[in-house]
Amino acid sequence: MKLQVHWSEAEQVMLILTDEVVLKDAESVREFKDAIIPTLKAHKQKMPLVICIDGMVIRPSAAQLYGDAAKEIIGYTTAFARYGKAGTVQMVIAAEALRNHLYPNIFDNRAAAVGFVQASAAKNGSG
């Protein structure tokens, strides 16, 4: 599992780039969550978050666990969006977002996802 979690000063968003992330069971979902939350907590304030899902696979056996982890991660954000190519991961994310009473906020590209979180932050007075 390879994750890059870093603040983009130019875009004013926290970025998560995924590569070879296969969520298949409780252990892999915990590892995913543990790779992200400490960085978000370290900033001591909520921030906009953009996640690239192109390097992810979410197996059906981990879908609900992923949804619960995503809900926890989103608790550290002012706004969030995901981007990546259409596929099974988008369907799993959309289903889990609905189960958790959230919006999936999935966009085709990074610029659209960043624009969405920036507009959301401005609308909510946090940007």
URSUL-V986218 format. One record per helix or strand. SS is the DSSP state (~ for helix, > for strand). FROM is the first residue (numbers start at 1). LEN is the number of residues. Records with the same first field share a line. If there is no record, write none. Layout:
SS = FROM-LEN + FROM-LEN
//
This chain:
> = 2-7 + 13-7 + 21-3 + 47-6 + 56-3 + 77-7 + 106-2
~ = 26-17 + 60-15 + 88-12 + 110-14
//
